[in-house]
Amino acid sequence: MLSPVKAITLDQSYHKNLQYYKFSFYGFLKNLRFFESFLILFFLEKELTYVEIGFLYSIRSITIVLTEIPSGAVADALGRRRTLLLSFFVYLLSFFTFYFSNSFISMAIAMVLFALADAFRSGVHKAMIFHYLQQKGWSSQKTDYYGHTRSWSQRGSALSALVAGAIVFYSGSYRVIFLASVLPYLLDMLLIASYPKWLDGTIKNLDVSGIRQKFIQVEQGFVLSFKQPHFLKSLINTSIYTGYFKAVKDYVQPVIKMFALSIPAFAYLNNDKKTALFVGLFYFVIYLLTAWMSRRSGDFKNIFKNYTSPMNLTLLIGFGSGVLSGLIFLTGWYSPVIIGFVLIMMVENLRKPIGVSMIAELSHDDAMATVLSLTSQVKSVFAAVIAPLIGMVADKFGPGAGIATVSLLLLLLFPLIKLNKSKTL
């Protein structure tokens, strides 16, 4: 049985060793979700309304809310690698269910499976990275390290967009991209299995008393984390934007479609092929930009003296971009709307490594996976509320009105959720 290496007490610059590239390649393969760039277009092709689409997103978020904390505890108590392998198996089940779906009910089942996989995965890999950094004595580098590894996820998304665009272009079908997503996830399962065993955590021989004790330790660490007075506000500030981002980001797909069909370029292509071409190219470029933004998050954080200023500033920019994008959408002028969505996406990838690092700083080590999963759970709560609200307004007044309304409401909440410079890290 392998044991974790002894932690080094003096922080130093991290090295891009084999495990660094394994962490990076994990994110690269995970984000080869070929369906993601066309998900709303897939739902619209199946003749779902925006309200139904909103409820599908809400179903996914609610499922995550119900299962995220237990999944984080399971990961801490039973081993992180096994938890990740289980989640990827459930992802595969969801892909096949989406492929064969033709009704709202079957798509809801697929969403539940996808959410279960997300719940068991979220927080676990981050906890593995931070545990690894602690053991190597590189904890002070967590924002930069996580930002760099996350940038590989964005590279995977960029490649995914091009491949997905090509698949849709030549097949003329959105559902085929769910099947294409199976191969990279199988490869990621093999990669996870190759991680050092000590990244599983402290339990290796699973028995009832050992599992019970680990759950007690997780509970104690969880309580200690929450006793920090500014933890809850930091959690909300970190989570609310990602919840908003999850609910709103895919609405750029119909915008790109409308933009593509409104210009004379590539007029020799039919509407479906033209849409596939523009959507694929857009996501390829945006994910390259967001990959670069993730890599710069550490540099951006270092401009400021604490976590407060960058977290508050990015929140204002993101919600403000949503308001402007939604209002301009109503005018039928699509190119500025696309630029607004680009800003929304870039802000998420700039602030996420900073927010994750901030929450990790506030977390008790024994329950790190649980607390990081809690962060994702709160994000899911916000997404569960925001997604159907956008859908209801969008069905009545159009997607632009839905985006502008929600963005404005969140912007008005800013005074309540901004971090106080005197009370945060």
C-alpha positions as CSV (number, residue, x, y, z in Angstrom):
1,M,0.0,0.0,0.0
2,L,1.4,3.3,-1.0
3,S,1.6,6.2,1.5
4,P,1.5,9.9,0.8
5,V,4.8,11.6,0.7
6,K,5.6,13.7,3.7
7,A,4.5,17.3,3.3
8,I,7.2,19.9,2.8
9,T,6.7,22.8,5.2
10,L,8.4,25.5,3.0
11,D,6.4,26.6,0.0
12,Q,8.3,26.7,-3.3
13,S,7.6,27.0,-7.0
14,Y,5.8,24.0,-8.3
15,H,7.3,21.8,-11.0
16,K,5.5,20.6,-14.2
17,N,6.1,17.0,-13.5
18,L,4.2,13.9,-14.8
19,Q,1.4,14.4,-12.3
20,Y,0.9,18.0,-13.5
21,Y,0.3,16.8,-17.0
22,K,-2.0,14.0,-15.8
23,F,-4.1,16.6,-13.9
24,S,-4.1,18.8,-17.1
25,F,-4.9,16.0,-19.5
26,Y,-7.7,14.9,-17.2
27,G,-9.4,18.2,-17.8
28,F,-8.6,18.1,-21.5
29,L,-10.4,14.8,-21.9
30,K,-13.2,15.7,-19.6
31,N,-14.1,18.7,-21.6
32,L,-14.3,16.8,-24.9
33,R,-18.1,17.0,-24.5
34,F,-18.9,17.3,-28.2
35,F,-22.6,17.9,-27.4
36,E,-22.0,21.0,-25.2
37,S,-21.6,23.5,-28.0
38,F,-25.0,22.4,-29.5
39,L,-27.0,21.4,-26.5
40,I,-29.8,24.1,-26.7
41,L,-29.9,23.7,-30.5
42,F,-30.4,19.9,-29.9
43,F,-33.3,20.6,-27.5
44,L,-34.8,23.1,-29.9
45,E,-34.5,20.6,-32.7
46,K,-36.5,18.2,-30.5
47,E,-39.2,20.9,-30.4
48,L,-38.8,21.7,-26.7
49,T,-39.9,25.2,-25.5
50,Y,-37.5,27.5,-23.6
51,V,-39.5,26.8,-20.4
52,E,-38.9,23.0,-20.9
53,I,-35.2,23.7,-21.6
54,G,-35.1,25.8,-18.4
55,F,-36.7,23.0,-16.4
56,L,-34.2,20.4,-17.8
57,Y,-31.4,22.6,-16.6
58,S,-33.2,23.0,-13.3
59,I,-33.6,19.2,-13.0
60,R,-29.9,18.8,-13.5
61,S,-29.2,21.4,-10.8
62,I,-31.7,20.1,-8.3
63,T,-30.3,16.6,-8.7
64,I,-26.8,17.9,-7.9
65,V,-28.1,19.7,-4.9
66,L,-29.6,16.5,-3.5
67,T,-26.5,14.4,-4.0
68,E,-23.5,16.7,-3.9
69,I,-22.7,16.7,-0.2
70,P,-23.1,12.9,0.2
71,S,-20.9,12.4,-2.8
72,G,-18.2,14.7,-1.4
73,A,-18.3,12.7,1.9
74,V,-18.1,9.4,0.0
75,A,-15.1,10.7,-1.9
76,D,-13.3,11.7,1.3
77,A,-14.2,8.5,3.0
78,L,-14.1,5.8,0.3
79,G,-11.4,7.1,-2.0
80,R,-11.3,9.8,-4.7
81,R,-10.1,7.8,-7.6
82,R,-12.9,5.3,-7.3
83,T,-15.5,8.0,-6.9
84,L,-14.3,9.6,-10.2
85,L,-14.3,6.3,-12.0
86,L,-17.9,5.8,-10.9
87,S,-18.9,9.2,-12.0
88,F,-17.5,8.7,-15.5
89,F,-19.4,5.4,-15.8
90,V,-22.6,7.3,-15.1
91,Y,-21.7,9.9,-17.6
92,L,-21.5,7.2,-20.3
93,L,-25.0,6.1,-19.3
94,S,-26.3,9.6,-19.7
95,F,-24.7,10.0,-23.2
96,F,-26.5,6.9,-24.5
97,T,-29.8,8.0,-22.9
98,F,-29.5,11.4,-24.7
99,Y,-28.8,9.7,-28.0
100,F,-32.0,7.6,-27.8
101,S,-34.2,10.4,-26.3
102,N,-37.2,11.7,-28.2
103,S,-39.3,13.2,-25.4
104,F,-39.0,15.6,-22.5
105,I,-39.3,12.7,-20.0
106,S,-36.4,10.7,-21.5
107,M,-34.3,13.8,-21.7
108,A,-35.1,14.5,-18.1
109,I,-33.8,11.0,-17.2
110,A,-30.6,11.7,-19.2
111,M,-30.2,15.0,-17.3
112,V,-30.6,13.2,-13.9
113,L,-27.9,10.7,-14.9
114,F,-25.6,13.5,-16.1
115,A,-26.2,15.4,-12.8
116,L,-25.5,12.4,-10.7
117,A,-22.2,12.0,-12.5
118,D,-21.4,15.7,-12.0
119,A,-22.3,15.4,-8.3
120,F,-19.8,12.6,-7.7
121,R,-17.1,14.3,-9.8
122,S,-17.3,17.9,-8.6
123,G,-14.9,18.9,-5.9
124,V,-13.2,15.6,-5.9
125,H,-10.5,16.3,-8.6
126,K,-9.9,19.8,-7.1
127,A,-9.4,18.2,-3.7
128,M,-6.9,15.8,-5.2
129,I,-5.0,18.7,-6.8
130,F,-4.9,20.7,-3.5
131,H,-4.0,17.6,-1.5
132,Y,-1.1,17.0,-3.9
133,L,0.1,20.6,-3.6
134,Q,0.0,20.4,0.2
135,Q,2.1,17.2,0.2
136,K,4.6,18.8,-2.2
137,G,4.7,22.1,-0.2
138,W,3.3,24.1,-3.1
139,S,0.1,25.3,-1.4
140,S,0.9,29.0,-1.9
141,Q,0.9,28.3,-5.7
142,K,-2.7,26.9,-5.7
143,T,-4.3,29.7,-7.8
144,D,-1.6,29.6,-10.5
145,Y,-1.4,25.8,-10.5
146,Y,-5.1,25.3,-10.7
147,G,-5.4,28.0,-13.3
148,H,-2.8,26.3,-15.5
149,T,-4.4,22.9,-15.2
150,R,-7.8,24.3,-15.8
151,S,-6.6,26.0,-19.0
152,W,-6.1,22.5,-20.5
153,S,-9.8,22.0,-19.9
154,Q,-10.5,25.0,-22.0
155,R,-8.2,23.6,-24.7
156,G,-10.2,20.4,-24.7
157,S,-13.4,22.5,-25.0
158,A,-11.8,24.3,-28.0
159,L,-11.0,21.1,-29.8
160,S,-14.4,19.7,-28.8
161,A,-16.1,22.6,-30.6
162,L,-14.2,22.0,-33.8
163,V,-14.8,18.3,-33.8
164,A,-18.5,18.7,-32.9
165,G,-18.9,21.3,-35.6
166,A,-17.4,18.9,-38.1
167,I,-19.6,16.0,-36.9
168,V,-22.8,18.1,-37.2
169,F,-21.6,19.5,-40.5
170,Y,-21.2,16.1,-42.2
171,S,-23.9,14.1,-40.4
172,G,-26.6,16.7,-40.3
173,S,-27.5,15.5,-36.8
174,Y,-27.0,16.8,-33.3
175,R,-27.6,13.6,-31.5
176,V,-24.6,11.8,-33.0
177,I,-22.3,14.0,-30.9
178,F,-23.4,12.3,-27.7
179,L,-22.0,9.0,-29.0
180,A,-18.8,10.6,-30.1
181,S,-18.3,11.8,-26.5
182,V,-18.0,8.2,-25.2
183,L,-14.4,7.6,-26.4
184,P,-12.6,10.5,-24.6
185,Y,-14.5,9.6,-21.4
186,L,-13.3,6.0,-21.6
187,L,-9.7,7.3,-22.0
188,D,-10.1,9.6,-19.0
189,M,-11.2,6.6,-16.9
190,L,-7.9,4.9,-17.8
191,L,-6.0,8.1,-16.9
192,I,-7.7,8.4,-13.5
193,A,-6.9,4.8,-12.8
194,S,-3.2,5.6,-13.2
195,Y,-3.1,8.3,-10.5
196,P,-1.0,7.6,-7.4
197,K,-3.0,5.6,-4.9
198,W,-2.3,8.0,-2.0
199,L,-4.4,10.6,-3.8
200,D,-7.4,8.4,-2.8
201,G,-7.1,9.7,0.8
202,T,-6.2,8.0,4.0
203,I,-8.5,5.0,3.8
204,K,-7.3,2.0,1.8
205,N,-8.9,-1.0,3.5
206,L,-12.5,-0.2,3.7
207,D,-14.4,-1.5,6.8
208,V,-17.5,-0.3,8.6
209,S,-15.7,1.2,11.6
210,G,-13.2,3.0,9.4
211,I,-15.9,4.4,7.1
212,R,-17.9,5.6,10.1
213,Q,-14.8,7.3,11.6
214,K,-14.0,9.0,8.3
215,F,-17.5,10.4,8.1
216,I,-17.2,11.7,11.6
217,Q,-13.9,13.5,10.6
218,V,-15.5,14.9,7.5
219,E,-18.4,16.2,9.6
220,Q,-16.1,17.8,12.1
221,G,-14.1,19.5,9.4
222,F,-17.3,20.6,7.7
223,V,-18.5,22.3,10.9
224,L,-15.2,23.9,11.6
225,S,-15.2,25.4,8.0
226,F,-18.6,26.9,8.5
227,K,-17.7,28.4,11.9
228,Q,-15.5,31.0,10.1
229,P,-17.7,34.1,10.1
230,H,-17.2,35.3,6.5
231,F,-17.3,31.8,5.0
232,L,-20.9,31.9,4.0
233,K,-20.7,35.2,2.2
234,S,-17.5,34.1,0.4
235,L,-19.3,31.0,-0.7
236,I,-22.3,32.9,-2.1
237,N,-20.0,35.4,-3.9
238,T,-18.1,32.6,-5.4
239,S,-21.1,30.5,-6.3
240,I,-23.7,32.9,-7.6
241,Y,-21.8,33.8,-10.8
242,T,-21.1,30.3,-11.7
243,G,-24.8,29.4,-11.2
244,Y,-25.7,32.3,-13.4
245,F,-23.1,31.3,-16.0
246,K,-24.4,27.7,-16.1
247,A,-27.9,28.9,-16.7
248,V,-27.2,31.6,-19.3
249,K,-24.1,30.5,-21.3
250,D,-25.8,28.2,-23.8
251,Y,-28.2,30.9,-25.0
252,V,-25.3,32.1,-27.2
253,Q,-26.1,29.1,-29.5
254,P,-29.4,30.5,-30.9
255,V,-27.7,33.9,-31.1
256,I,-24.9,32.5,-33.3
257,K,-27.4,30.6,-35.4
258,M,-29.4,33.8,-36.0
259,F,-26.2,35.7,-36.8
260,A,-25.0,33.0,-39.2
261,L,-28.3,33.0,-41.1
262,S,-28.4,36.8,-41.3
263,I,-25.1,37.3,-43.2
264,P,-24.4,36.5,-46.8
265,A,-21.2,34.6,-46.2
266,F,-21.2,30.9,-47.1
267,A,-24.6,31.3,-48.8
268,Y,-24.0,28.0,-50.7
269,L,-24.4,26.1,-47.5
270,N,-27.8,25.0,-46.1
271,N,-28.9,26.5,-42.8
272,D,-27.8,23.5,-40.7
273,K,-24.3,23.3,-42.2
274,K,-23.9,27.0,-41.9
275,T,-25.0,26.9,-38.3
276,A,-22.6,24.0,-37.5
277,L,-19.7,25.9,-39.1
278,F,-20.3,29.1,-37.2
279,V,-21.0,27.5,-33.8
280,G,-17.9,25.3,-34.1
281,L,-15.7,28.2,-35.0
282,F,-17.1,30.4,-32.3
283,Y,-16.6,27.9,-29.5
284,F,-13.1,27.0,-30.8
285,V,-12.1,30.7,-30.5
286,I,-13.9,31.4,-27.2
287,Y,-12.4,28.3,-25.5
288,L,-8.9,29.3,-26.6
289,L,-9.5,32.7,-25.1
290,T,-10.9,31.3,-21.8
291,A,-7.9,28.9,-21.6
292,W,-5.6,31.9,-21.8
293,M,-7.8,33.7,-19.2
294,S,-7.6,30.7,-16.8
295,R,-3.8,30.8,-17.1
296,R,-3.8,34.5,-16.3
297,S,-6.1,34.2,-13.2
298,G,-3.1,33.9,-10.9
299,D,-1.5,37.0,-12.4
300,F,-4.8,38.9,-12.2
301,K,-5.2,37.9,-8.5
302,N,-1.7,39.1,-7.7
303,I,-2.6,42.6,-8.9
304,F,-4.7,43.0,-5.8
305,K,-3.8,42.7,-2.1
306,N,-6.5,40.2,-1.3
307,Y,-9.3,38.0,-2.9
308,T,-12.0,40.7,-2.3
309,S,-11.3,43.2,-5.1
310,P,-11.0,40.7,-8.0
311,M,-14.0,38.7,-6.9
312,N,-16.2,41.8,-6.6
313,L,-14.9,43.4,-9.8
314,T,-15.5,40.4,-12.0
315,L,-19.0,39.9,-10.6
316,L,-19.9,43.4,-11.7
317,I,-18.4,43.0,-15.2
318,G,-20.1,39.7,-15.7
319,F,-23.6,40.7,-14.7
320,G,-23.3,44.0,-16.5
321,S,-22.3,42.2,-19.7
322,G,-25.4,40.1,-19.3
323,V,-27.7,43.1,-19.0
324,L,-26.3,44.8,-22.1
325,S,-26.2,41.6,-24.1
326,G,-29.9,40.9,-23.3
327,L,-31.0,44.4,-24.2
328,I,-29.1,44.5,-27.5
329,F,-30.4,41.0,-28.4
330,L,-33.9,42.6,-28.4
331,T,-32.8,44.9,-31.2
332,G,-31.7,42.1,-33.5
333,W,-28.1,43.3,-33.6
334,Y,-26.3,40.0,-32.9
335,S,-22.6,40.7,-33.1
336,P,-22.5,42.9,-29.9
337,V,-24.5,40.2,-28.2
338,I,-21.9,37.6,-29.1
339,I,-19.2,39.9,-27.7
340,G,-21.2,40.2,-24.5
341,F,-21.4,36.4,-24.1
342,V,-17.6,36.3,-24.7
343,L,-17.1,38.6,-21.7
344,I,-19.5,36.5,-19.6
345,M,-17.5,33.4,-20.4
346,M,-14.1,35.0,-19.9
347,V,-15.1,36.4,-16.5
348,E,-16.1,32.9,-15.3
349,N,-12.7,31.5,-16.3
350,L,-10.9,34.4,-14.7
351,R,-12.7,34.3,-11.4
352,K,-13.2,30.6,-10.9
353,P,-9.6,29.6,-10.0
354,I,-9.5,32.6,-7.6
355,G,-12.8,31.7,-6.0
356,V,-11.8,28.0,-5.7
357,S,-8.5,29.0,-4.0
358,M,-10.3,31.4,-1.7
359,I,-12.7,28.7,-0.5
360,A,-9.9,26.2,-0.2
361,E,-8.1,28.7,2.1
362,L,-11.2,28.9,4.3
363,S,-11.7,25.1,4.4
364,H,-10.6,22.6,7.0
365,D,-8.3,20.1,5.3
366,D,-10.2,17.0,6.6
367,A,-13.3,17.9,4.7
368,M,-11.8,19.7,1.7
369,A,-13.7,17.6,-0.9
370,T,-16.9,18.0,1.0
371,V,-16.6,21.8,1.2
372,L,-15.6,22.1,-2.4
373,S,-18.6,20.0,-3.3
374,L,-20.7,22.3,-1.1
375,T,-19.5,25.2,-3.3
376,S,-20.6,23.4,-6.4
377,Q,-23.9,22.6,-4.7
378,V,-24.6,26.2,-3.9
379,K,-23.8,27.0,-7.6
380,S,-26.4,24.4,-8.6
381,V,-29.0,26.0,-6.3
382,F,-28.5,29.3,-8.1
383,A,-28.6,27.6,-11.5
384,A,-31.8,25.8,-10.6
385,V,-33.6,29.1,-9.8
386,I,-32.1,31.1,-12.6
387,A,-32.6,28.6,-15.6
388,P,-36.4,28.3,-15.5
389,L,-36.8,32.0,-14.8
390,I,-34.9,32.8,-18.0
391,G,-37.0,30.2,-19.8
392,M,-40.3,31.6,-18.7
393,V,-39.4,35.2,-19.7
394,A,-37.8,33.9,-22.9
395,D,-40.9,32.0,-24.0
396,K,-43.0,35.2,-23.6
397,F,-40.7,38.0,-24.6
398,G,-37.7,36.3,-26.2
399,P,-34.3,35.0,-25.0
400,G,-32.9,38.6,-24.9
401,A,-35.5,39.7,-22.4
402,G,-34.9,36.6,-20.2
403,I,-31.1,37.2,-20.1
404,A,-31.5,40.9,-19.4
405,T,-34.1,40.4,-16.7
406,V,-32.1,37.9,-14.7
407,S,-28.8,39.7,-15.1
408,L,-30.4,43.0,-13.9
409,L,-31.9,41.3,-10.8
410,L,-28.5,39.8,-9.9
411,L,-26.8,43.1,-10.5
412,L,-29.2,44.7,-8.0
413,L,-28.3,42.1,-5.4
414,F,-24.6,43.1,-5.6
415,P,-24.6,45.3,-2.5
416,L,-25.7,42.3,-0.5
417,I,-23.2,39.8,-1.8
418,K,-20.1,41.9,-2.3
419,L,-17.1,40.9,-0.1
420,N,-16.0,43.2,2.6
421,K,-12.3,44.2,2.5
422,S,-12.0,44.1,6.2
423,K,-13.6,40.6,6.6
424,T,-12.2,38.4,3.9
425,L,-8.9,37.1,2.8
